[in-house]
Amino acid sequence: YNVSGSTITIFASNWGGVFTTMQNYLYFYIPLLTMSLVSKELSSGSIRLLYSSPITNTQIIVGKFFSMMIYGLIMIGILFLITLCSWAVVKDFELSMVLTGLLGLYLLICAYAAIGLFMSCLTSYQMVAAMGTLAVLSVLNFIGSVGQDMAFVRDVTYWLSISGRAEEFINGLICSEDVLYFIVVVVLFLAWSIIKLQA
């Protein structure tokens, strides 16, 4: 039995792998976490207190996003405990591959959180924000299959697609294009959130 295959089976398998399962849950879990980040402030009127305090819109948005980053770190920390247990039990455990998978999942959490934060800025209704986030994530997952018969459109839609961006990480490879994609998505949606608050 392939030893490296045992690490892949535990963490990266398409049938019950820890990271693969976690990735599927994030798609539904993060919108529910982010739906009240700003929309709750808007609906309760407490956003006026934030506006009157000596902090900028940028600090408000970055602070909200930072809280989600910390929450994401806690989630990754729980997975890291599973990693340590597996490292102690599985012979010739491929730690670097699993750590790369953890990085990919964390970047995915950050991207989803930035999208959810922006959708939360658009409405005072939390469920609308959650459904809006799911809709945006669905579009970003689906868009990769659009215009496959035209080379230019195929390249554009592939780069816009979030589907499979964490797969390379889960399989143990750090792809600079995917890292850049996650950074661009986070910065873009945070910038749009700041602009929306200023408006």
C-alpha positions in Angstrom: 0.0 0.0 0.0 1.4 3.4 -1.0 2.3 5.4 2.1 1.9 8.8 0.4 -1.5 7.5 -0.8 -2.6 7.0 2.8 -2.1 10.8 3.4 -4.0 11.6 0.3 -6.8 9.2 1.2 -7.2 10.8 4.7 -7.1 14.4 3.6 -7.5 14.9 -0.1 -9.7 12.1 -1.3 -12.8 13.0 -3.2 -14.7 10.5 -1.2 -14.6 11.6 2.4 -11.2 13.3 2.6 -11.0 15.7 5.5 -10.0 18.8 3.4 -12.4 18.0 0.5 -15.3 17.6 2.9 -14.4 20.8 4.7 -14.2 22.7 1.4 -17.7 21.6 0.5 -19.1 22.7 3.9 -17.4 26.2 3.7 -19.5 26.9 0.6 -22.7 26.9 2.8 -21.2 27.8 6.2 -19.3 31.0 5.5 -22.4 32.9 4.0 -24.3 32.2 7.2 -21.4 33.5 9.3 -20.9 36.7 7.3 -24.6 37.6 6.7 -24.9 39.7 9.8 -21.4 41.4 9.8 -22.8 44.7 8.5 -26.4 44.1 7.7 -27.2 43.7 11.4 -25.6 47.1 12.1 -27.7 48.6 9.3 -31.0 47.1 10.5 -30.5 47.9 14.1 -29.2 51.4 13.4 -26.0 50.9 15.3 -24.1 51.7 12.2 -24.7 55.4 13.1 -22.6 54.8 16.3 -19.8 53.5 14.2 -20.0 56.5 11.8 -19.9 58.9 14.8 -16.9 57.2 16.3 -13.4 58.3 15.4 -12.8 55.5 12.9 -12.9 55.5 9.1 -15.0 53.3 6.9 -11.9 51.4 5.9 -11.2 50.6 9.5 -14.7 49.4 10.0 -14.5 47.0 7.0 -11.0 45.8 7.8 -12.0 45.2 11.4 -15.0 43.1 10.4 -12.9 41.2 7.9 -10.1 40.7 10.5 -12.6 39.1 12.9 -13.5 36.6 10.1 -9.8 35.9 9.5 -9.3 35.1 13.2 -12.4 32.9 13.1 -10.9 31.2 10.1 -7.6 30.6 11.9 -9.5 28.9 14.7 -11.2 26.6 12.2 -7.8 25.9 10.6 -6.4 25.3 14.1 -8.9 22.6 14.7 -7.9 20.9 11.4 -4.3 21.4 12.5 -5.0 19.3 15.6 -6.3 16.5 13.3 -3.1 16.9 11.3 -0.9 16.5 14.4 -2.9 13.4 15.4 -2.5 11.9 12.0 1.2 12.8 11.9 1.7 10.8 15.1 -0.2 7.8 13.8 0.5 7.5 10.1 3.9 6.2 9.1 5.9 8.5 6.7 3.2 11.2 7.0 3.5 13.9 4.3 3.3 16.9 6.6 4.2 19.5 3.9 1.3 18.4 1.7 -1.2 18.7 4.5 0.1 22.1 5.6 -0.3 23.3 2.0 -3.9 22.0 2.0 -4.5 24.0 5.3 -3.1 27.2 3.6 -5.5 26.6 0.6 -8.5 26.2 2.8 -7.6 29.3 4.8 -7.3 31.4 1.6 -10.6 30.0 0.5 -12.2 31.1 3.8 -10.8 34.6 3.4 -12.1 34.9 -0.1 -15.6 33.6 0.9 -15.6 36.0 3.9 -14.7 39.0 1.8 -17.5 38.2 -0.6 -19.9 37.7 2.3 -18.9 41.0 3.9 -19.6 42.9 0.7 -23.0 41.3 0.3 -23.7 42.1 3.9 -23.0 45.8 3.1 -25.6 45.8 0.4 -28.7 45.1 2.5 -30.1 45.4 6.0 -31.7 41.9 5.7 -29.4 39.2 6.9 -31.1 36.3 5.0 -30.9 38.4 1.8 -27.2 38.9 2.4 -26.7 35.1 2.9 -28.7 34.3 -0.2 -26.8 37.0 -2.2 -23.5 35.5 -1.0 -24.5 32.0 -2.1 -25.6 33.4 -5.5 -22.3 35.2 -6.1 -20.4 32.0 -5.0 -22.6 30.0 -7.4 -21.8 32.3 -10.3 -18.1 32.2 -9.5 -18.2 28.4 -9.5 -20.3 28.2 -12.7 -18.6 30.8 -14.8 -15.6 28.6 -15.5 -17.8 26.5 -17.8 -19.0 29.5 -19.9 -17.7 30.2 -23.4 -15.4 27.1 -23.6 -15.5 27.1 -27.4 -13.8 30.6 -27.7 -10.2 30.9 -26.6 -10.2 34.4 -25.2 -13.6 34.0 -23.4 -12.4 30.6 -22.0 -9.2 32.2 -20.6 -11.2 35.0 -19.0 -13.9 32.8 -17.5 -11.3 30.3 -16.2 -9.5 33.1 -14.4 -12.7 34.4 -12.9 -13.8 31.0 -11.7 -13.3 30.2 -8.0 -14.1 26.5 -8.6 -11.1 24.3 -8.0 -8.8 27.1 -6.8 -8.1 25.3 -3.5 -7.7 21.9 -5.1 -4.1 22.4 -6.0 -3.3 23.3 -2.4 -5.2 20.3 -1.1 -3.2 18.1 -3.4 0.0 19.6 -2.0 0.9 22.2 -4.7 1.2 26.0 -4.1 0.2 27.7 -7.3 1.2 31.4 -7.5 -1.7 32.1 -9.9 -4.2 30.8 -7.3 -2.6 32.7 -4.4 -2.8 35.9 -6.6 -6.5 35.1 -7.4 -7.4 34.8 -3.7 -5.6 38.1 -2.9 -7.3 39.9 -5.8 -10.7 38.6 -4.7 -10.2 39.7 -1.1 -8.9 43.2 -2.0 -11.5 43.8 -4.6 -14.5 42.9 -2.4 -13.1 44.7 0.6 -12.6 47.8 -1.6 -16.2 47.5 -2.9 -17.4 47.2 0.7 -15.6 50.4 1.7 -17.0 52.2 -1.3 -20.6 51.0 -0.4 -20.2 52.3 3.1 -18.9 55.7 2.0 -21.9 55.9 -0.4 
